[in-house]
Amino acid sequence: MSVQPGACLTDLMREFLREYLLQQRLLSARTVESYGDALRLLIEFIASRDDKQAASVELGDFTPERIAAFLEYLQRERGNSVHSCNVRLAALRCFLRFVAPWDASPRHAVTQSLAVPMKRFVRPKPQFLSHRQMQAIIGTHDGSWIGQRDHLLLSLLYNSAGTVSEMVRLRVEQLELSDNPCVHFRGTHRTRTVPLWPATVRALESWLARNPLLGPESMLLPNQRGTAMTATCIRRRLTIAVRRAAREYPELARRRISPRSIRHTASMHLLQCGTELAQITRWLGHDTPATMHNHARAYRTEAPLEFDAAL
């Protein structure tokens, strides 16, 4: 590490965010920004509580009492949910472990702050769509270029349980349409491979036949200018599809449906079709099956899937 003994809090934060998280842990810029926000909010809280300038806050001020009070402040004054408070605390814990070697405060208060517990809460059941609702959202395209692209986009979101960032970066070379059709998603930390259903393969083959100039390195789902779709554009196209599907299923108009909702829907439908939890975990790219346990809990209260899907 380039930080020298006796370094100030600003130097430690810079080393933590720019060198440790970005260069060594290879976290995304958005995640690093979230960690930085947690630290900034804590420093501002300590400065306000102790009536000092933010620049005067020291590492030794990160005591268990102040961090516990900070979490209460986030929940009571800023209206953060328990989950959001725990996310902030997780970021602070990561920083505290990083700066522990520089902790020269009395009784090593910074190290003691690692013992501040997470807040307990009951995780809500994931919201998901029925198979008929999902099929209505995917719909059938109208023959136009945009309509066919959107149909493929929604089919892939559902089939692969893909995230918006994965769809934005998806290239033709990540597809395999031969003997065992699948799509490969290459993330910062891991690669996940998801099998493609026959209907999705047919949609892909039709799309590629319509766009013969798409090479291996081309974006699979470009905008009309030929560049990658933005996350905002993907969400907007989903909103349009949901509005259309609401003509058949009016209840959809009252729900807030996002790409993440479709990811939850895909995982729940796989569970309802009898797919092993460990297999779904690998397909979705989770580190452990523990992430899927909440879905499994919701599944136990639901009826079996209403269609015989070839998943």
N, C-alpha and C positions, 0 to 999 in steps of 0.2 A: 504494500500500500504506500502511496506517496505522501499521506498525511503524517506530519511529524509530531513527536510528543509535545504536549502543551497546545495542540491546535485548538482553535476556537470552534464554536458550534457551527458557524457558517462554513468553515473549511470541511468539517465532518459531514455536513449535509451535502455539500457539493460532491465530495468523494463518494458518499453513499448513493446519491441519485445518478450521477453521470458515469462514474467508474464501476461501482459495484453492481447496481441494478441493470444499467444499460449494457456495459461491456462484459461483465462476468456472468451475470444471471440471464442476460439476453431477454429481459422483459420488454414488452411493447412500450412505446412512448406514452400511450394513454395510461398504462398501469403505473409507470414512473410518475406521471403527472398526478395520479391519484395519491400515491405515497407522499409526494411533495405537498399536496393540499392538506393531508392529515397533519404533517409536521408544522405547516404554516398556521393552521388553525390552533394547534396546541400552543405554539409560541405566542400567538396573539392572545389566547386565553390567559396564559401565565402572566404576560405583560399587563393585561387589564386587571387581573386579580391582585397582582403584587404592586400595581401602580408604578410600573417602570417602562422604559422604552423596550421595544421588541429586540433592538440590537444589543440590549444589556442582558437578555436571557442567556443563561449558561446551561451547560450540560447537567450540572448539579441540581438545577431547578426541576428536572424531570423526575420528581419523586412519586412514589405510589399514591400519596394523598392528592397531589395535583392532577395526576392522570385520572384517578377515580372521579374527581370533581369535574374534570374536563368531559368525561363520558356522560355524566349527569347533565352537564350544560348542553351537550349536543342533543340529547334526547328532549330535555325540557324547554330550552330556549330556541334551538334551531329546528326542532321538530323532526329530528332524525329517527328512523325506525331502529329497533333493537339490532336488526341485521346490519344496518349501515354503521351503527356504533361499533359493532364487532369487526367490521371491515376496517374501520379506522384504527381500532386497537391492534389488529393484526399487522397493519403497516407500521405502527409505532413499535411493536414488539420486534419486528424485523430490524428496525433502526437501532433499537436498544441492544440487540445482540451484536450488531455491527460495531457500535461505539463502546462496548463493554471494556475493551483494553485501555481506553482513554478515561475511564471512570475514576476520577480522583476525589469524588465527593465523600463527605463523612459517611461512614457505614455503607459506602457503595450504594447509594440510593438508586442510581440508575439500574444497577443489576437487580435490586429488590423490586423495581417496577415491573420486571418481567412476570412477577407473580400476580399482577392485577388480573382478576378473572374475567373471562368473557361473560356477557349477559345471557341469561337463559331465556329462551323464547320457544314458542311452538311454531314450527315451520308450517306455513299454510300449504294446503294441498295444491299441486300444480294444476293450472287451468289448461284444459285441452279440448279439442274439437272432436265431434263424432266423425266416423268415416264418411258419412253422407255429406256432412258440412264441409269436410276437407275436399271431397271430390267436387262439390259445387264451387268452391273457391278456385280450384285448379281449372275447372271448366273445360271447354273446347275452344280452340282459337278460331278466329273469324277469317283466317286465310291471309291476313295482312302480316307484314314482316314483324311489326311490333307485337301483334297478337300472338304470333307463333313463338317469338322470343319470350314473352311473358308466361305463356303456357309452359315452356320448358323450364323457365326460372322457378315457377311454383312447383312443378313436378320434382325438380332437383332438391328444392328446399325440403320437401316432404320426404322424398326417398332417402336422402342422405342425412337428414337432420342437420343440415348445414347452417352455419352462422352467416351473418351478412358479410363479414370480412372475408370469409372463405369464398362466397359467391362473387364478390368484387374481384378477387385475385384468380379465379378459376380460369385455367387455360386449356386448350384443346389437348395438349400433350398429357394432361392428368387423367384422361379417359382411356379405358380399355374396353373395346366393344366386341372382342372376338369370342373365345370359348367361355370365359368366365367374366362377363361384363362387370366393371367396377369403376369407381372414381377414387383417386388418391388426393387427399388434402395434406399439404405440407405446412405445418405450423412452425412457430418459433421453437418449440421444445419437442414436438412429436409429429409423426406422420400417421394418419389414420386412413384405412382403406374400407370403403363401404360398397357392398354389392349393389348392382343396379337391377331394378325390376324390369320385366319385359316391356311394360308400357313406357317406362322411362327410356329404355334403349331405342324403342321405335321413335319416340319424340326426338331423341338425339340424332338418329340416323336421318330423319326427315330434315332437321335443322341444318346438319352438315351438308346434305345434298343441296339445300337451297342456298347455302353460302360456301361455294367451292373454294373461295379465296382464303378461307380461314386455315392458316397453317398451324403446325404443332405449337408454336409459341404465341399464337393469337389468343386474345381474350375470347372465351366461349360465348359470353353474353355481353356483347358490346352495346354501346348506345348508337344512335343514328349517325354519329360522327366517326364511329369505328373505334372509339376509345372505351376504356372500362366504365361500366356503370358506377355511379356513386352509391354509397349506403343510403343516402336520402332518396335517390331515385328508386332503389329497390323497395324501400318502405312505402313510397308513394304508389308504386305499381301494385303492391299487395293491398293497399287501402282501396284502390279502384276495383280489384278483384273481389274483395270482401263486400263492397257496396253492391256489386253486381249479384253476388251470391245471396245477398240479403233479400232479394226479390222473392227467392224461393224459401229462404229460411230467415224470416224477419228478426229472430232473436240475435242474429249476427250483428245487426245494426246497433245493438245495445252493448256489445262486447268490444273490448280493446284488444285487437288481434295484431300481433307483431311477428316478425320472423322467429323470435324466441318461442312464441306460442306454438308455431308449427314444429319447432324442434321438440318441444314437450309432447306435442301430439304424436309425432313419429315414434318417440320412445314408448309412449303409453300404448300405442297400437301394436308395437312389437311385443310388448309384455302380454297384451291381451291375446295375441296369436300364439303364445306359448314359447317365445324365444327366450333362451337362457339369459339371466341377468348379466353374467360375465360377458356373454357375446355382445349384448347391447352396449355394455360399458366400453368394449374395444371399439365398436363401430362409432360411438359418439366421442371417443377420444378422452374419456375420463381416466384419471389416475387409478382410482379404486372403485369397486361397486358401491361403496358407501354413498356416493353422490346420487345413485339411482334408488336408494332405499325409500326416499320420500315418494317416488313414483310408484314403487311397489306397494306402499301403504295405501295410496290412492286407488291402485288397481284392485285391491282386495274389496273395495266397496262398490266396484263397478261390475256390470254384467259383461260376459265374454263379448269379444268383438263381433259385430253383427254381419260380417261378411267373411268369406273364405279367401283371404288374401294370400297371394303367392309371395310372401315376404322372405 
